[in-house]
Structure formats: C-alpha cells, structure tokens
Amino acid sequence: MSGEIGNLALAMAIFVGAHFLLSSPVVRSVLADKLGSGGFMGLYSLVAGASLAWAIVAYGAAPYEEIWSIAPSHMMVPHIAMPFAVLLLFCSVTSRLPTAVGGDKAADDPAPVQGISTVTRHPMLVGTTLWGASHLVANGDLASIILMGGIVVLSIGGMLHIDYRRAQIMGAAWGPIALSTSVIPFLAAIQGRVKIDWSGIGLWRLAGGLAVYAGLVYGHAWFAGVPVIPN
C-alpha cells in the first residue's frame, strides 16, 4: 500500500470510526456531561469536518490503482442513482424528520410521520448510500473503494444505530414510527403501511432537488475533475 493510499485509509478510518465512537451512548454521555450538549456537538462537527476534509485531500493525491475495469454499463449507474440520491438529500435537509438530530421529540407530535419520511425514514443516509455505492461501481480503483466504501459503511451503520437509539430513547413511541416507515424507499407504502405524503414533500422540494442535481452535473468537471456531460 502506497503512502498516499495509506494516508487516505487512515483518514477514512478516523472519519468513520469517530462517527461511531462519538455516537456511542457511553462516550456521548461522558463528553456531553463535561462539555455540555452544545460543546459536544461542536466537537462532533469539528472531528467529522476535519477528518472528511483530510480524506478528500488524500483522495485527490492518491494514485490510480485499478481493481476492476470500467465498462459503459458501470458509468450508467451514477446517472440512474444520483437524481434520486440528490432528491433525498435535499428533502432531508429541508424537512422535519423523526430520525434527525432532535427527532426524538417526535414522540410529542400527533403526526410524526409525514413528508419524505413516508418514502424512507432515513432520506439523508439512503441518499449518501446511493451516492457512495453508485460511484463505487463507476470507479474501479483502490482509492475510490476506500472513500466510497467508507461512506457506504458509515451510512448503513448510521441507519442501524439511529434506529437502535430511537427505540431506546423514545420507547413505545418509536413503535408506530418504525411500523409506518421503512429504510428502503417506498417499501412501507408498497406494503400498505403508509400512504406517500406527496403534499408534505411538496413540489418545491422536488424542483429544488432536481435543480441541485443539474448544478452538480454541470459543475462536476470543476469540483471533481471528471466531466459528466461529454463536450
């Protein structure tokens, strides 16, 4: 393993590991007691932001070490997945969610499941999973496997951890939320456990998400160095 690849692997190990460590009940409780809730969130954001920035810089410096050859079909995967990923991410940051930070207060809400939560209760993490997995398929090199694979591991692990913590914190109030939602998009609706709340999602969120996606497509060559639209 080259030094650059090793540097990337270390950065991603810290990025992923710090999320799980700082989110663990024991560590979170001890640090929150010492630093206060605001201080803890500041530390969490600092560690996450610094390690992610380190990983991005390390990824840019890492050599290309091919693991599998890229076929045209591989390149199509992000084109299919990313519109959905961006829509989920846009909806997640513009919606009130029972699985977001502070979402345990949904126990007091008479209608905790609405909007994008009727599609998936983890829109942000499903979005980052789609982003990481689709780009993993379309990039057959070792550095991409480390970076994108780390994002996928963190996203899936994060969904499992959040569900576990919500069940602990919210108790019986979590049951109806879990029963009327799903991690896999649209699964709860297909199974008849919830009706998609299109009005709660809102046309403006769909339009906003697609606008962000269009901007990412046109700016991809600038911020990622790889053009999505052929010249």
Order of alpha helices (4+ residues) and beta strands (2+ residues): alpha-alpha-alpha-alpha-alpha-alpha-alpha-alpha-alpha
